[in-house]
């Protein structure tokens, strides 16, 4: 016969306290584990949930991969970057990438870029995306970085991505305008191959689609009414695919030229505006170079004056630099006669860049919740001297500046 375990009456109170204490410890441990699981699930569902109160979206120029006929270690526009030369005394060229002349269509290379971006507080890559109706560049162009690089990178859930339709003309026979038939043709590809990807960037639940040249878009659709109808159809198709809708963003380059830009954003159903680069908003003061501080001061002064001009949230921009001289012919005289023969931005040190980031963050923090966003030019505009990727001179200093200002502490 087994004996019953009997607790003396005097110790019963202490025993009950012990049981309650152990229960609380176990409950706290369970809650901690559940919190970890919940946190991981949220990150998996929304890659931007890990970030700070202001999101950082960086423009990505996808022209650093091999194309048919490239058979060497230096390919695409890397050739011009390697062979760039100083155009005047004190001109800092060439700029050599610390990672070498990499092929961004390689998923392992892209994974390195994603890790570097995410580790330094960047939330989004805004891929320049090209689609033309005719000519040499008919159809999609420069998609390999996104399709073969980013979308196949094993860590592509660490940051979001979205498209900025770079609808400017290319060459002499691929104009940027699309009529309604051609515009509608590109919609299924965008929705099925990009919008539905789990890493696609959303604002207030809507997938983000940015348009570079809004006047070119309007002209191709036969006017503002036709453009509005086209975007309405685009939005309807996205909703039919199970999405909440499309958040249309407009680059301010053309929009700023209109007397009443808010009428255009309202008619088109656009929900935000931003800049691609400072030189679209501020002119050069000096040749051959204008100091970075001049651009920073005048860009943010103009942003402050015009932040309500567009009728929608206006995401502030920070530009790392500007120097398109690597795209000049080697023997051309640098005289400012027209792109890429232009003045450059000088003195764009990592510290001055960090100061500009602080200005942008201060302004973005006052925008509506979920639209507290800044854009940066650019992840890799090496051909225009605006890049965050490490070079042999400054290493990771520009990325570290972003991390100092924006990375979660």
Order of alpha helices (4+ residues) and beta strands (2+ residues): alpha-beta-alpha-alpha-beta-beta-beta-alpha-beta-beta-alpha-alpha-beta-alpha-alpha-beta-beta-alpha-beta-beta-beta-alpha-beta-beta-beta-alpha
